[in-house]
Amino acid sequence: MMLFKGLFLAMGLMSSTLISGCSSVKIQDYQNETPQLELFEYFKGKTFAQGQFQDRSGKVLRRFTVDINGTVDGQQLTLDERFVYHDGEKQQRVWQITQTAEGHYTGKADDVVGEAIGESAGNALNWRYTLDLPYKDGSIHVQFNDWMFLQSDSSMINRASVTKWGFNVGEVTLFFSKTPL
């Protein structure tokens, strides 16, 4: 099963674009933005999402929907994500997210290498992690740099850059909603 068909075809063409490991955008840039994102509160209960993966040229390679069930137990949020891709493929990811300090989070999932690290301020969350994606007869690790922006109490936008060896592979765009799509 390949998570993003064509994702690694783009990797063969990525020789001209180098992405810096450090972003010039800082989470503190959003500290005064509203509405205030309370991560556990937003994802508690049912959340719906729809999104797509674009290669580095902007061509859409995959579209998908996600049904998310979130449960909170103290300082831990569990997100059970059920993906359905436009080609019929289905996938599940279960996140265990822990709040380690005010505005600071770590997360684990079966296909996440090590820990995801998150930081929030104002209406934004920056989430960074390495994902182990199936590829050919094995798998390959790609880095995600997610930026989530709460738009209203019920909607959020997520843009994630996807890189491999520092090169831009593509981008994932997601729209979250607390009401069915």
Contacts in CASP RR format, 6 or more apart in sequence:
PFRMAT RR
TARGET T0000
AUTHOR 0000-0000-0000
METHOD contacts of the structure
MODEL  1
MMLFKGLFLAMGLMSSTLISGCSSVKIQDYQNETPQLELFEYFKGKTFAQ
GQFQDRSGKVLRRFTVDINGTVDGQQLTLDERFVYHDGEKQQRVWQITQT
AEGHYTGKADDVVGEAIGESAGNALNWRYTLDLPYKDGSIHVQFNDWMFL
QSDSSMINRASVTKWGFNVGEVTLFFSKTPL
1 89 0 8 1.000
1 91 0 8 1.000
1 134 0 8 1.000
2 133 0 8 1.000
2 134 0 8 1.000
2 135 0 8 1.000
3 91 0 8 1.000
3 131 0 8 1.000
3 133 0 8 1.000
3 134 0 8 1.000
4 53 0 8 1.000
4 61 0 8 1.000
4 62 0 8 1.000
4 133 0 8 1.000
5 61 0 8 1.000
5 62 0 8 1.000
5 87 0 8 1.000
6 55 0 8 1.000
6 61 0 8 1.000
7 53 0 8 1.000
7 55 0 8 1.000
7 61 0 8 1.000
7 133 0 8 1.000
7 142 0 8 1.000
7 162 0 8 1.000
7 169 0 8 1.000
7 170 0 8 1.000
8 135 0 8 1.000
8 140 0 8 1.000
8 169 0 8 1.000
9 55 0 8 1.000
10 55 0 8 1.000
10 56 0 8 1.000
10 57 0 8 1.000
10 169 0 8 1.000
10 170 0 8 1.000
11 164 0 8 1.000
11 167 0 8 1.000
11 169 0 8 1.000
13 56 0 8 1.000
14 56 0 8 1.000
14 164 0 8 1.000
14 167 0 8 1.000
14 168 0 8 1.000
14 169 0 8 1.000
15 167 0 8 1.000
17 56 0 8 1.000
17 167 0 8 1.000
17 168 0 8 1.000
18 166 0 8 1.000
18 167 0 8 1.000
19 161 0 8 1.000
19 163 0 8 1.000
19 166 0 8 1.000
19 167 0 8 1.000
19 168 0 8 1.000
21 166 0 8 1.000
23 126 0 8 1.000
23 145 0 8 1.000
25 147 0 8 1.000
27 119 0 8 1.000
27 120 0 8 1.000
27 121 0 8 1.000
27 124 0 8 1.000
27 125 0 8 1.000
27 126 0 8 1.000
28 121 0 8 1.000
29 121 0 8 1.000
29 124 0 8 1.000
30 121 0 8 1.000
30 122 0 8 1.000
30 123 0 8 1.000
30 124 0 8 1.000
30 149 0 8 1.000
31 121 0 8 1.000
31 122 0 8 1.000
32 122 0 8 1.000
33 122 0 8 1.000
33 123 0 8 1.000
33 124 0 8 1.000
34 122 0 8 1.000
34 123 0 8 1.000
35 123 0 8 1.000
35 150 0 8 1.000
35 152 0 8 1.000
35 153 0 8 1.000
36 122 0 8 1.000
36 123 0 8 1.000
36 150 0 8 1.000
37 120 0 8 1.000
37 122 0 8 1.000
37 123 0 8 1.000
37 124 0 8 1.000
37 125 0 8 1.000
37 148 0 8 1.000
37 150 0 8 1.000
37 156 0 8 1.000
39 77 0 8 1.000
39 97 0 8 1.000
39 99 0 8 1.000
39 103 0 8 1.000
39 105 0 8 1.000
39 120 0 8 1.000
39 125 0 8 1.000
40 72 0 8 1.000
40 77 0 8 1.000
40 99 0 8 1.000
42 150 0 8 1.000
42 156 0 8 1.000
42 178 0 8 1.000
43 68 0 8 1.000
43 70 0 8 1.000
43 77 0 8 1.000
43 79 0 8 1.000
44 70 0 8 1.000
44 71 0 8 1.000
44 72 0 8 1.000
44 77 0 8 1.000
45 69 0 8 1.000
45 70 0 8 1.000
45 71 0 8 1.000
46 67 0 8 1.000
46 68 0 8 1.000
46 69 0 8 1.000
46 70 0 8 1.000
46 178 0 8 1.000
47 68 0 8 1.000
47 70 0 8 1.000
47 176 0 8 1.000
47 177 0 8 1.000
47 178 0 8 1.000
48 65 0 8 1.000
48 66 0 8 1.000
48 67 0 8 1.000
48 68 0 8 1.000
48 176 0 8 1.000
48 177 0 8 1.000
48 178 0 8 1.000
48 179 0 8 1.000
48 180 0 8 1.000
48 181 0 8 1.000
49 65 0 8 1.000
49 66 0 8 1.000
49 68 0 8 1.000
49 158 0 8 1.000
49 174 0 8 1.000
49 175 0 8 1.000
49 176 0 8 1.000
49 177 0 8 1.000
49 181 0 8 1.000
50 63 0 8 1.000
50 64 0 8 1.000
50 65 0 8 1.000
50 66 0 8 1.000
50 174 0 8 1.000
50 175 0 8 1.000
50 181 0 8 1.000
51 63 0 8 1.000
51 64 0 8 1.000
51 65 0 8 1.000
51 66 0 8 1.000
51 172 0 8 1.000
51 173 0 8 1.000
51 174 0 8 1.000
51 175 0 8 1.000
52 60 0 8 1.000
52 62 0 8 1.000
52 63 0 8 1.000
52 64 0 8 1.000
52 172 0 8 1.000
52 173 0 8 1.000
53 60 0 8 1.000
53 61 0 8 1.000
53 62 0 8 1.000
53 64 0 8 1.000
53 162 0 8 1.000
53 170 0 8 1.000
53 171 0 8 1.000
53 172 0 8 1.000
54 60 0 8 1.000
54 61 0 8 1.000
54 170 0 8 1.000
54 171 0 8 1.000
54 172 0 8 1.000
54 173 0 8 1.000
55 61 0 8 1.000
55 169 0 8 1.000
55 170 0 8 1.000
56 168 0 8 1.000
56 169 0 8 1.000
56 170 0 8 1.000
56 171 0 8 1.000
58 170 0 8 1.000
58 171 0 8 1.000
62 85 0 8 1.000
62 86 0 8 1.000
62 87 0 8 1.000
63 85 0 8 1.000
63 86 0 8 1.000
64 83 0 8 1.000
64 84 0 8 1.000
64 85 0 8 1.000
64 86 0 8 1.000
65 83 0 8 1.000
65 84 0 8 1.000
65 181 0 8 1.000
66 81 0 8 1.000
66 82 0 8 1.000
66 83 0 8 1.000
66 84 0 8 1.000
66 174 0 8 1.000
67 81 0 8 1.000
67 82 0 8 1.000
68 79 0 8 1.000
68 80 0 8 1.000
68 81 0 8 1.000
68 82 0 8 1.000
68 176 0 8 1.000
69 79 0 8 1.000
69 80 0 8 1.000
70 77 0 8 1.000
70 78 0 8 1.000
70 79 0 8 1.000
70 80 0 8 1.000
71 77 0 8 1.000
71 78 0 8 1.000
72 78 0 8 1.000
75 98 0 8 1.000
75 99 0 8 1.000
75 100 0 8 1.000
76 96 0 8 1.000
76 97 0 8 1.000
76 98 0 8 1.000
76 99 0 8 1.000
77 95 0 8 1.000
77 96 0 8 1.000
77 97 0 8 1.000
77 98 0 8 1.000
77 99 0 8 1.000
78 94 0 8 1.000
78 95 0 8 1.000
78 96 0 8 1.000
78 97 0 8 1.000
79 93 0 8 1.000
79 94 0 8 1.000
79 95 0 8 1.000
79 97 0 8 1.000
80 92 0 8 1.000
80 94 0 8 1.000
81 92 0 8 1.000
81 93 0 8 1.000
81 94 0 8 1.000
81 95 0 8 1.000
82 90 0 8 1.000
82 91 0 8 1.000
82 92 0 8 1.000
83 89 0 8 1.000
83 90 0 8 1.000
83 91 0 8 1.000
83 92 0 8 1.000
83 93 0 8 1.000
84 90 0 8 1.000
85 91 0 8 1.000
93 109 0 8 1.000
93 110 0 8 1.000
93 111 0 8 1.000
94 109 0 8 1.000
94 110 0 8 1.000
95 107 0 8 1.000
95 108 0 8 1.000
95 109 0 8 1.000
95 116 0 8 1.000
96 107 0 8 1.000
96 108 0 8 1.000
96 109 0 8 1.000
97 105 0 8 1.000
97 106 0 8 1.000
97 107 0 8 1.000
97 116 0 8 1.000
98 105 0 8 1.000
98 106 0 8 1.000
98 107 0 8 1.000
99 105 0 8 1.000
100 106 0 8 1.000
103 119 0 8 1.000
103 120 0 8 1.000
103 121 0 8 1.000
104 118 0 8 1.000
104 119 0 8 1.000
105 116 0 8 1.000
105 117 0 8 1.000
105 118 0 8 1.000
105 119 0 8 1.000
105 120 0 8 1.000
105 125 0 8 1.000
105 127 0 8 1.000
106 115 0 8 1.000
106 116 0 8 1.000
106 117 0 8 1.000
106 118 0 8 1.000
107 115 0 8 1.000
107 116 0 8 1.000
107 117 0 8 1.000
107 118 0 8 1.000
107 129 0 8 1.000
108 114 0 8 1.000
108 115 0 8 1.000
108 116 0 8 1.000
109 116 0 8 1.000
111 131 0 8 1.000
111 132 0 8 1.000
111 133 0 8 1.000
112 129 0 8 1.000
112 130 0 8 1.000
112 131 0 8 1.000
112 132 0 8 1.000
113 129 0 8 1.000
113 130 0 8 1.000
113 131 0 8 1.000
113 132 0 8 1.000
113 141 0 8 1.000
114 129 0 8 1.000
114 130 0 8 1.000
115 129 0 8 1.000
116 127 0 8 1.000
116 128 0 8 1.000
116 129 0 8 1.000
117 127 0 8 1.000
117 128 0 8 1.000
117 129 0 8 1.000
118 125 0 8 1.000
118 126 0 8 1.000
118 127 0 8 1.000
118 128 0 8 1.000
119 125 0 8 1.000
119 126 0 8 1.000
120 126 0 8 1.000
123 149 0 8 1.000
123 150 0 8 1.000
123 151 0 8 1.000
124 147 0 8 1.000
124 148 0 8 1.000
124 149 0 8 1.000
124 150 0 8 1.000
125 146 0 8 1.000
125 147 0 8 1.000
125 148 0 8 1.000
126 145 0 8 1.000
126 146 0 8 1.000
126 147 0 8 1.000
126 148 0 8 1.000
127 144 0 8 1.000
127 145 0 8 1.000
127 146 0 8 1.000
127 147 0 8 1.000
127 148 0 8 1.000
128 143 0 8 1.000
128 144 0 8 1.000
128 145 0 8 1.000
128 146 0 8 1.000
129 143 0 8 1.000
129 144 0 8 1.000
129 146 0 8 1.000
130 141 0 8 1.000
130 142 0 8 1.000
130 143 0 8 1.000
130 144 0 8 1.000
131 141 0 8 1.000
131 142 0 8 1.000
131 143 0 8 1.000
131 144 0 8 1.000
132 139 0 8 1.000
132 140 0 8 1.000
132 141 0 8 1.000
133 139 0 8 1.000
133 140 0 8 1.000
133 141 0 8 1.000
133 142 0 8 1.000
140 164 0 8 1.000
141 164 0 8 1.000
142 162 0 8 1.000
142 163 0 8 1.000
142 164 0 8 1.000
142 169 0 8 1.000
143 162 0 8 1.000
143 163 0 8 1.000
143 164 0 8 1.000
143 166 0 8 1.000
144 160 0 8 1.000
144 161 0 8 1.000
144 162 0 8 1.000
144 172 0 8 1.000
145 160 0 8 1.000
145 161 0 8 1.000
145 163 0 8 1.000
146 158 0 8 1.000
146 159 0 8 1.000
146 160 0 8 1.000
147 158 0 8 1.000
147 159 0 8 1.000
147 160 0 8 1.000
148 156 0 8 1.000
148 157 0 8 1.000
148 158 0 8 1.000
148 176 0 8 1.000
149 156 0 8 1.000
149 157 0 8 1.000
149 158 0 8 1.000
150 156 0 8 1.000
151 157 0 8 1.000
153 178 0 8 1.000
154 177 0 8 1.000
154 178 0 8 1.000
154 179 0 8 1.000
155 175 0 8 1.000
155 176 0 8 1.000
155 177 0 8 1.000
155 178 0 8 1.000
156 175 0 8 1.000
156 176 0 8 1.000
157 173 0 8 1.000
157 174 0 8 1.000
157 175 0 8 1.000
157 176 0 8 1.000
158 172 0 8 1.000
158 173 0 8 1.000
158 174 0 8 1.000
158 175 0 8 1.000
158 176 0 8 1.000
159 171 0 8 1.000
159 172 0 8 1.000
159 173 0 8 1.000
159 174 0 8 1.000
160 171 0 8 1.000
160 172 0 8 1.000
160 173 0 8 1.000
160 174 0 8 1.000
161 168 0 8 1.000
161 170 0 8 1.000
161 171 0 8 1.000
162 168 0 8 1.000
162 169 0 8 1.000
162 170 0 8 1.000
162 171 0 8 1.000
162 172 0 8 1.000
163 169 0 8 1.000
END
